Every structure is written in C-alpha cells, then in structure tokens.
Amino acid sequence: MGLNLYSKIEPFLDFYDEVYTLHNEFMSIVFNKDLDNVLDVGCGQGFFVESLNLNQKKAFGIDLSSEQIEACYHRGVENVACIDLKDVKEKYDCVTAIFDVINYIQKDGLKEFFENVYNSLNDNGYFIFDVNTLYGFEDIAQGCITMDFDDKFIAIDAIYEDEKLITDLTLFIKEEDESFKKEKDFITQYYHSKDRLKKMLKKAGFKVEELRDFSLHSDEKADKQIYICKK
Ligand SMILES: C[S@@+](CC[C@H](N)C(=O)[O-])C[C@H]1O[C@@H](n2cnc3c(N)ncnc32)[C@H](O)[C@@H]1O
C-alpha cells in the first residue's frame, strides 16, 4: 500500500490547521485523564509525539512507513521507530491512533490490532483513536485534487465504494535533467461501523468509556468519531 508515497505528498495537503485541532482534542483527553507515557501508533511525521514532549509527557511514536519515520528524524523528533505494533515490548499508560490510522486496517485485522494495543497497555490504561464516519467518507473524503508546482505535480483521486475509500496518488517530480519522474500508488481505507468497532473492542477486552463526535473538515455534521477506551 502507498504509505511511503502518501508521506511524500502529505506536507503539500495543507491539513496542518485541521490536524492541529484534532491533536488538541486528543491532548485535552490525555491531560484530563492525567496520562503519561503515551505510545502514538501511526505517528506520521511526529507532530503529536512532539506536542506531548513539549507538554512534559513521555511519548514514543511508531509508524509502518519508513518515509514517515525519516521525516520525523528530519524534523528533529527522535523518539520514534518504524516497527509494527506487535513488536512493541514496553508497556504504556496510553495508546493513541490519530487521523485515520484505524481506517487503514481491514475488517478482519481489527481484532488482532486491538489485542496488540491491549497487550502494550498497563492495567487501567487508555486507548484513544478516531475513525471516519460514513458522512466523512461519502461526503468529505471523496473527490479529486491536483497541485501544480514548478518542481512537482500531484494528483489525488478518491472514490468510496463497498465500505472502502480507494485513494489514487500520483506524483511527478522534476529531475536534474528537467524531465519528470512519475510515482503512482494507492491507499485503501476501510469504513468501520460503530457496532463493529464496539464488538471488536469488547472482544479484545476494552470498555468504551466515551464516544465523541468530531468535525474535522466540516461545520455541518461529524466526519469523525473519537473512541475513548479503557483496559
Ligand atoms: C493520515 S496519517 C496520520 C499521521 C499522524 N497520526 C497525525 O495525526 O498526523 C496515517 C498514518 O498511519 C500510518 N499507518 C497506517 N497503518 C498503520 C499501522 N497498522 N501501524 C502503524 N502505522 C500505520 C501511515 O503510515 C500514516 O503515517
């Protein structure tokens, strides 16, 4: 899947303000529950790990994309690694998965992922994550964007069908000889209903303490829901 190509395109998507509001919501939960020692799964370019550290919280970030982890190092965020959650040995008071990470997981992979989160938490630890609502997938995420710069051209085309959002990513980068090199890949995100998530979380041993509506890209309806779950 195109996680590494997504990493190259992400800085140009201009989501920073929106993602900042989402990170603030997660940060307020971490503070309200008085949690320290946070594992951020799918940490991306390390912005949440960095904010936790700035707020005197211990944090570690992991991501499956080596490009994202390289981008963290480039930004000076060192407490991150490109490893799978199942290989994490330390225990944490809180695990976060922010900005679509759970939507990258297929239906039949959810149980194992939630069990791995459960195993990396201390007793009474919290698992906090967001997912896209159906409205978020159907009305907000679908569509096509192109961006034309002097040294690159980006095209993103997303279609939602059969509970899946398939996003085609195309990047042309100008080479030294002025020719353009093309990179193409796609990302699949999966819609997970509230019933499915609650069932899988329960099976893994979690209690859902709170379900919060969140509007990231829309002023009308919630395009995301935040789950606050306790071990
Ligand atoms: C949209 S980005 C969000 C990044 C970051 N959490 C943020 O809030 O800016 C989703 C990230 O999840 C990562 N990812 C997807 N599936 C993952 C998994 N199973 N384990 C770890 N990282 C994953 C991707 O590589 C990508 O960096």
PDBQT file of the ligand as one rigid body, heavy atoms in Angstrom, charges set to zero:
ROOT
HETATM    1  C1  LIG A 301      -3.066  10.183   7.965  1.00  0.00    +0.000 C 
HETATM    2  S1  LIG A 301      -1.582   9.686   8.697  1.00  0.00    +0.000 S 
HETATM    3  C2  LIG A 301      -1.746  10.337  10.344  1.00  0.00    +0.000 C 
HETATM    4  C3  LIG A 301      -0.420  10.610  10.997  1.00  0.00    +0.000 C 
HETATM    5  C4  LIG A 301      -0.464  11.146  12.427  1.00  0.00    +0.000 C 
HETATM    6  N1  LIG A 301      -1.126  10.224  13.335  1.00  0.00    +0.000 N 
HETATM    7  C5  LIG A 301      -1.088  12.506  12.516  1.00  0.00    +0.000 C 
HETATM    8  O1  LIG A 301      -2.027  12.690  13.308  1.00  0.00    +0.000 OA
HETATM    9  O2  LIG A 301      -0.626  13.423  11.809  1.00  0.00    +0.000 OA
HETATM   10  C6  LIG A 301      -1.819   7.947   8.997  1.00  0.00    +0.000 C 
HETATM   11  C7  LIG A 301      -0.518   7.258   9.372  1.00  0.00    +0.000 C 
HETATM   12  O3  LIG A 301      -0.784   5.922   9.802  1.00  0.00    +0.000 OA
HETATM   13  C8  LIG A 301       0.284   5.083   9.368  1.00  0.00    +0.000 C 
HETATM   14  N2  LIG A 301      -0.225   3.714   9.480  1.00  0.00    +0.000 N 
HETATM   15  C9  LIG A 301      -1.223   3.134   8.782  1.00  0.00    +0.000 A 
HETATM   16  N3  LIG A 301      -1.473   1.896   9.234  1.00  0.00    +0.000 NA
HETATM   17  C10 LIG A 301      -0.619   1.691  10.270  1.00  0.00    +0.000 A 
HETATM   18  C11 LIG A 301      -0.385   0.589  11.175  1.00  0.00    +0.000 A 
HETATM   19  N4  LIG A 301      -1.086  -0.546  11.091  1.00  0.00    +0.000 N 
HETATM   20  N5  LIG A 301       0.584   0.719  12.112  1.00  0.00    +0.000 NA
HETATM   21  C12 LIG A 301       1.313   1.858  12.186  1.00  0.00    +0.000 A 
HETATM   22  N6  LIG A 301       1.146   2.925  11.353  1.00  0.00    +0.000 NA
HETATM   23  C13 LIG A 301       0.184   2.834  10.421  1.00  0.00    +0.000 A 
HETATM   24  C14 LIG A 301       0.593   5.622   7.985  1.00  0.00    +0.000 C 
HETATM   25  O4  LIG A 301       1.877   5.269   7.527  1.00  0.00    +0.000 OA
HETATM   26  C15 LIG A 301       0.460   7.137   8.219  1.00  0.00    +0.000 C 
HETATM   27  O5  LIG A 301       1.679   7.710   8.616  1.00  0.00    +0.000 OA
ENDROOT
TORSDOF 0
